Amino acid sequence: MLLTLCYLVGSVTFILGLKMLSNPATARRGNLIAAGGMTLAIAGTIFLYEDEGGHKLGNYGWIFGGLAVGAVIGTLAAKRVKMTAMPEMVSLFNGMGGACAALISVVEFDHLMHAYQSISPMVFGEAIPTGFLIIILLGLIIGSVSFAGSMIAWGKLNGRIKDFSFKGQHIFNLLLMAVIVALSIYLIGWMPANSLLLFYVIFALSLLYGVFFVFPIGGADMPVVISLLNSFTGVAAACGGFLYDNKVMLTGGILVGAAGTLLTILMCKAMNRSLANVLIGSFGGGAAKSGSTGSKDQGSYKEISLSDAAVVMTYANKVFIVPGYGLAVAQAQHACHELEKLLESKGVEVKYAIHPVAGRMPGHMNVLLAEADVSYDKLLEMEQANEEFSTTDVVLILGANDVVNPAAKTDPSSPIYGMPVLDVELAKNCIVNKRSMKPGYAGIENDLFFQPKTSMLFGDAKKVLQDLVAEIKNL
């Protein structure tokens, strides 16, 4: 009874925490509440759980040793990670969740085989609980795909793994999944003498599928893939909840799976693309890059000096700042906030325009600016910002590329055509800070950089912002 109460409280805190994560002002507190609920659920399981024979878990040395090692590694990793590396850390941690779910299935299948090994082979298949076996295989396949796919995503995000694809790879992936499904049906329906070997073959093929599932997906689509893999991990964890009849594990898995799925759908909508197109189209990969850059004469671009940029921004009535991955790479969020405060002290209205898929993961820019204590009220979503660009004097773009590319609206041949973008070209002036004229993460040339209203301000974002602050102070 007491354990059930612990699970109930834990489940409620998960729901409350997830709800609070939807608002930046309450996200930190929501995360702590959900973590508290998880701690209660874990403690309840360790000390209160009893099996049908009245036996407790035991092995407390191994349990607390594992908890201590995980807590130390997780704490150190979280404290030391740079904001630019946050997406790959999310992918790495998500992969660990998938691995845990897959290992649960491995352990439970081994238990299942030992429990029925004394049964005559003639009735062995009939004695095995089919529903239980289905859940084991679902947890194994989904967890393995999530783990392997997340590891590839982690490698691609930190630059260790490059985009890789070959002709007919999507057909290969479909055939591989068909083989996994066919072997699973055969195992469930017939339980042959080599069931254990067949189980591990399915395990290996699922890991292989996870690798090739993510390999061809281009860089610009990685935020969607991370979200999708996160939903996979949630579903795999829910399978573990079914296996152990653990209510809090089931609830947590369902919440993660549902939230990841909804976020994936919302991000696809923000990019005006279907999930199938993301998974099959390889947007942002090698194919897209080869066909989208250098295909037309863009004309020439113009540069602007720091002193001129300082003058234009100081005497503006409204300035919008559009943060991108370049801001995160330079760790320039604090310098950006300093520029914002300085401009406001001179009577300039300053706001931020946040694109849903800016950065390397959902909410990347929001978290980055929150770290620098930028007011949440100043962060405008794409729809709100687009309504105000026509009355804006200056838009300062810091390392953003694809989310401000007007080709998404004007060029049907562009790979991003139809994707909603920030209408920064409606402002009176656009100042774009980049290190060079190289294309963005999707490998697509940006038409905005060559428009008459646009001026390029080259250099590291942090140094440029610091120099801008110094110039404005001297005016």
C-alpha positions, -999 to +999 in steps of 0.1 A: +000+000+000+028+024+009+047+015-022+016+022-043+013+056-027+050+064-035+043+054-071+012+076-072+030+106-058+058+100-083+034+098-112+017+130-102+050+149-099+060+137-134+028+152-148+032+184-128+069+187-138+062+182-174+034+208-173+058+233-156+085+227-183+062+243-208+070+277-193+106+290-190+097+308-157+087+275-140+108+250-159+136+248-133+112+242-105+092+217-126+124+197-132+132+196-095+097+185-086+098+156-112+133+147-100+120+146-064+091+123-075+116+100-092+138+099-061+108+089-040+098+062-065+133+047-066+136+048-028+102+031-024+112+004-049+144-003-031+131-005+005+094-014+001+091-037-029+083-074-022+077-102-046+049-128-043+070-148-019+075-118+004+112-113-006+127-079-008+152-068-034+185-073-015+218-067-031+219-032-016+256-028-021+253-032-059+222-010-060+237+019-041+270+014-058+254+018-092+234+048-080+265+065-066+285+060-098+256+072-120+250+102-098+287+113-098+291+108-136+257+126-143+265+155-120+300+161-133+288+158-169+260+182-165+281+208-147+310+207-171+290+206-204+291+237-225+258+251-238+269+243-273+274+207-264+240+204-247+222+188-277+247+159-279+245+154-241+207+152-244+212+126-272+238+107-251+216+105-220+186+096-241+206+067-256+214+055-221+177+053-214+172+032-246+200+009-236+185+004-201+152-005-217+168-030-241+188-046-213+157-051-192+142-070-221+174-091-223+173-099-186+136-107-186+138-130-217+167-149-200+144-153-169+116-164-191+137-191-208+150-204-174+115-204-160+102-227-188+133-247-195+119-278-177+088-278-199+086-304-227+096-289-261+062-301-274+043-277-251+070-251-246+056-226-271+021-229-257+033-223-221+051-191-228+028-160-222+025-145-256+016-110-244+046-110-221+069-120-249+055-094-272+063-067-246+098-080-242+105-079-279+090-044-283+112-031-255+142-048-270+137-035-305+126+000-297+152+004-269+180-009-292+170+015-320+169+044-296+203+036-281+221+030-314+204+059-332+211+083-303+248+073-303+250+081-340+232+114-334+256+122-306+285+115-329+271+136-357+263+166-334+298+167-320+314+162-354+329+128-348+306+111-373+299+125-408+267+121-428+268+087-446+244+073-472+245+050-501+221+044-530+191+025-519+198+029-482+162+036-474+151+004-491+179-014-472+165+001-439+129-010-448+141-045-456+161-047-424+131-037-403+110-063-422+135-090-413+134-079-376+095-080-376+095-114-394+119-129-370+100-115-340+067-130-353+084-163-358+099-163-323+066-154-307+045-179-327+068-209-327+094-205-300+119-228-317+147-246-300+172-219-309+150-192-294+178-176-273+201-173-304+172-159-324+165-134-297+201-121-298+200-120-336+170-097-333+189-076-307+219-072-331+197-064-361+179-038-341+211-021-331+222-022-368+189-007-378+193+022-353+227+030-368+215+031-404+182+048-394+201+079-383+231+078-407+215+094-438+196+121-419+211+155-425+223+180-400+194+203-403+170+176-393+189+164-362+166+183-337+136+164-351+155+131-349+166+137-313+130+144-304+118+112-322+145+091-305+134+105-272+099+093-278+113+059-287+131+057-253+098+066-235+079+039-253+107+014-245+106+024-208+068+020-208+074-016-220+096-021-189+068-008-168+044-034-183+070-062-176+074-053-140+038-041-134+055-009-122+030+020-124+055+048-120+078+034-147+048+029-170+035+065-164+070+080-169+075+061-201+041+071-215+047+107-207+081+108-223+069+089-253+038+111-258+058+144-252+085+133-276+060+124-303+041+156-299+073+177-300+084+158-331+050+166-348+052+202-338+088+206-351+078+190-384+050+214-387+074+243-379+095+231-409+064+225-430+075+190-437+061+155-429+079+131-406+083+107-435+100+135-455+124+141-426+133+104-424+135+098-461+144+132-476+178+135-459+175+173-459+207+189-448+227+158-457+253+154-484+228+151-512+211+183-503+243+202-500+256+191-533+225+203-551+218+235-532+249+255-530+266+274-557+237+267-581+230+303-589+247+337-590+238+355-558+256+387-567+277+406-542+273+413-505+283+444-485+301+447-452+294+471-424+320+485-399+316+482-361+313+519-358+286+522-384+267+492-369+269+509-335+255+542-348+226+524-367+216+504-336+220+533-311+197+556-331+171+530-338+137+529-322+133+491-322+159+464-326+154+427-329+181+401-321+179+368-339+201+342-321+215+312-338+240+284-333+269+309-339+259+327-307+261+294-288+294+284-303+310+317-293+294+316-258+282+351-265+249+351-246+261+373-218+277+398-242+244+398-261+225+406-229+249+434-221+243+449-256+205+446-250+207+465-216+230+492-231+206+498-260+176+500-237+194+525-215+196+547-246+158+544-252+159+516-278+133+489-276+150+454-278+134+421-284+145+386-294+130+365-323+132+328-316+126+303-344+112+268-333+141+249-348+170+274-342+201+257-328+207+220-324+177+210-303+142+223-294+144+252-270+182+256-275+181+294-279+156+298-250+179+279-226+210+298-239+194+332-233+179+322-200+214+313-188+223+350-194+192+362-174+174+376-205+138+383-196+114+357-208+090+385-219+115+396-245+116+362-263+091+363-291+081+332-310+083+332-348+046+342-354+048+371-329+081+383-343+070+382-379+042+406-371+066+432-358+095+430-383+078+456-406+080+482-378+116+473-368+146+495-376+174+470-372+175+432-370+208+418-357+213+382-367+238+363-347+249+331-363+215+321-377+213+309-413+185+287-425+158+301-402+161+336-418+165+324-455+139+340-477+144+313-503+120+292-482+093+315-494+105+325-529+125+297-544+106+265-552+139+247-561+153+253-526+153+222-503+138+244-476+110+258-497+078+259-477+095+260-443+083+289-422+111+313-415+116+346-397+107+375-420+137+396-411+139+411-446+108+432-438+129+453-413+146+485-425+181+471-419+196+437-414+230+432-398+243+396-401+271+385-379+289+354-392+325+341-392+325+338-430+302+334-460+300+296-457+265+281-458+247+272-426+242+238-410+219+227-438+245+235-464+222+260-482+232+294-495+212+322-479+196+348-503+192+372-474+230+380-473+229+394-508+199+417-504+204+455-505+191+459-469+216+434-455+251+442-442+276+416-431+295+420-399+322+393-399+339+379-368+334+358-336+300+367-321+313+373-286+341+396-297+319+414-322+292+420-295+318+432-270+333+456-295+298+468-304+292+476-267+324+495-265+316+515-296+281+524-284+295+535-250+318+559-268+290+575-289 
